[in-house]
Amino acid sequence: MSEIKASKGARPVITVFLVVGVLLLAGAIALGIFFAVENSSRVQVDAAITQIVPRYNSDGDRVYDVYVNFTYNGQTYEHVELNYWNSDMNEGDVVTIYINGDDPTSVGTPKVVQIIIPCALAFFGAVFTFIGGWNIGKENKKYKGESAAKAKGTPVPCTVTSVIPDTTYVVNGRIVNNLLECVPQDKSLMATFVSRPFSAHNIVRLFSRITVYVDPDNPENYFVDLSSLTPPTPEEQLEIEKMFQPAGQVDIPAEGSGGTQDN
């Protein structure tokens, strides 16, 4: 049996969650600062919607261009295009807009958008950061415990009792890793140990022998040494096959194996 090595499992995905969360939070902060700076040079005025023109964009989606008239510092500005539209707008409505005092035809982003977008980015950023950070913290704690067990732990001979799919990491709908469960060969030790994920391409036989290192100061910390995995002996394999043999089935001795015949 070739040596089995632990895989990284879902750790790369968890790291991506954390990075995306941090980037979203940074984006929310940057956007909030941008809007704050933009507002410092904006002036609030009331404008009348004079025309709403429907058209199709390059993606074939129906969009609307909105034009308004307003007066600022005694001067009237006509047919100024807004950079946004919503379904509540109608021709003849009066809306509040924010213009650049030095360039009145430059209309700023609506206040509601300035609030919603940074808040949405901050919310999703916080969720992603929490999920990624919490799981990485849990993984690091487990790695630290495994390292302590590997360094000073007591070796415990164990037997593999089951191989289960690692459902925490799925690629294109396919489970790519497995976990193995094992129990001490010393029946007086009541424990079940679970290994790190390893490639599902590796074949692990039930009742294989494996060594687990247990931290004597904290038995919850242990290290399942996948490199120590040893398949069952022929005698053990025979016992396994008998365990899974259908009820009522009788092994028939092979010809010449010593069976008796009637004359």
N, C-alpha and C positions, 0 to 999 in steps of 0.2 A: 504494500500500500504506500503510495507516495505521500509525502508529508503534507498535512493540511494546515493552511495558514488562515488566520482570522482576517476577514475583510473589514472595510471601514463601515459597512452597513449604511445606515441612513445619515451618518454624520455629514457627508457632503451636502445633502439636501437641507439639513438643519442649518449648516453654515450659510447656505444661500438664503434661507429665511431671515437669518440675522442680518446679513449684508443688505438685503432688500429693505428690511425694516429700517435700518440706519439711514439708507439713502432716501427713503420716503420721509423720514423725520427731518433730514437735512433739507430736502426739497420744500417741505412745509415751512420751515424757518426762513429759507431763502425767499420763498414766494411772499411770506408775510412781510419781510423787510422790504421787498420790491414794491409791494402795494402801499406800504407806509410811506416810502419815499415818493411814490407816484402821487399819493394823496396830498402831500405837502405842497404840491404845485397845482392842485386842481381846485376849480371853483364850481360851486353848485348852482345850476340854473334850471329853470323850467322850460321845456321844449314841447312843441306841438307836433305830433306825427302827421305828416302830410301825405306820405305815400309808403305803401308796403308792396314790394315787387317780388313775386315768386320767380324762381329760376331753378335749373338743375345744375349741380356741380359736376366735376369730372367723374365722380363715382356713380352718377345717376341718381343721387339723392335730391329730393326737393328741399330747397332752402329759400330764405326770404331776406331781401335787403330792405332795411328800414331807413327812411329819410325824415328829417325833422327841420323845423324852423325855430329859431330862438333869438332873443335880444340880449346883448351883453355890452355894458358900458355905452348904452345909447345906440349901438349899431346892431342892425338886424342881419342875421346869417340864415340863408335859405338853402334848402336841399342839402343839408349836411348828413352824411351817411353815418349811422350808428354801426358799431362793430358787433352787434348782438341783436337777437330777436327772441321773443317768447310768445307762446300761444295766447296770452292775455292781451297782447297789443292789437289795437285797432286804429284805423285812420281817424284822425280827429282827437284822439286821446292826448292828454298832457302828461308827460313823464318827467321825472327828475334825472338830469344827466350831470356828469362831472367833466368839465372842459379844462384845457390848459389855458391859463390866463394869458400866456404869451402867444398862444396859437389856438384861438377859440374853436377852430374846426377840428381840432384833435380831441376826440371824445374818449374818456377813460373807461375802465372796467367798472360795471355796476358794483355797488357796495355789497350786495348780497352774494355776488360771485366771489368777491374778495374775501368774504367770510367762509363760504361753503368749501371752496377748493382747498385752502390751507388746512381747514379743520378735517376734511376728508382724508387728505394726505397724512395728517398727524395721527388720525384714528387708525388707519390701516398700518402706518408705520409702527405705532405702538403695539398693535396686535402681532405683527410679524416679528418685531424685536423681542416681545415677551415670549412668543413660542420658540424662536430660535435660541434666545438667551437661556431660557429655563431648561430646554433640552440639552444644550451644550454644557450647562452647569451640572446637570444630572450625569451626563456622559463623563465629564471630567472627574466628578466625584467617584464614579465607578472605576475609571482608569486608575485613579490614585489608590483606591482600595485594592485593585488587582496588582498594582506595582508593589504595594506593601506586602501582600500575600506571596507574591512571586519571590520577593527578596528574603523574607524571614518566615514564610509559612511552613506549616507541617505537611509533608506529602501524604495524601490519603488515596490509596488505591480504590478506584471506582469502576462501575460497570455501566455501559451505555444502555439505557432502558427505552429511549425513544428519540426519533429525529423528527423535528417539526419545522414547518416553513416559517421564515421570518417575514411576517406580514407588515412590518414597519417600513419596508423598503421594497417598492414595486416599480419595475421599469416596463413601460408599454403594456401595462396590465399583466405582467408576468413576474412571479416571485423568483428572485435570482439568488437568494441566500437561504440557508437552513440554520437551525440551532439544534444542538443535541442536549438531552437531559441525561444525567447519570446519578447513580446513588452509590454510597460507600459499600464496598464488599463486606466490611464489618457491619453485620446486621444491627449491632448495638448503637451504631451512629445513625440517628434518624435525620436524614437531610436529603435534599434534592438540589443538584447544582445544574445551572444552565450555562452553556458556553457562549462565547462571542459568535457573531454570525460568520459563516464560511460559505464558500461557493456551493450552490446546489449541484454543481457538476461532480463534486467529490462524493464518492459512495462511502457511507458509514454503515457497517453492519451492526445490528442489534447485538448486545452482550459483548461488544468489543471492550477491551480494557483501556482505561485512561487514568491519568494521575491528576488530582486536583490539589492545589496548595491552599491551605486554609490558614488565615492569620490567627494565631493563638490568642492574641489580645482582643480581636474582634472577629468572631466566626462569620459575621455577615460579609466580610471581605474575603474573597477567594479568587483563585485563578485557575481556570480549566485549561490545562496544557494540551492543546490540540496536537502538538508535535509528538506527544507520547502515546497517541492512539495506536492500539495494537488489535488486529482482528482476532476473533475467537479461535481457539485451537480446533482441530478436526473433531475432537471429542465433544467440545462445547457446541460446535456447529451441528453435530448430530442430535444433541439434546434439543437445540433450538428447532430443528426440522420436526422432531417428534412432537414438540409443543404445538406446532402449527399444522400437523397432519390431521386431515378430516377424520371425524369420529367413525369408527367401524372399518377403516381401511387397514388391511393387513399386508405387511411387507412379504413378498414372495421370494424365497431364496433363488438365486441365479443358478442355472444348470451347472452341475459339477461342483456346487458349493458345499456339498456334504449332506444334501437332503436324501431321505430314504425313498425307495421305490418298491412297489409290490411286484413279485415275480409271477 
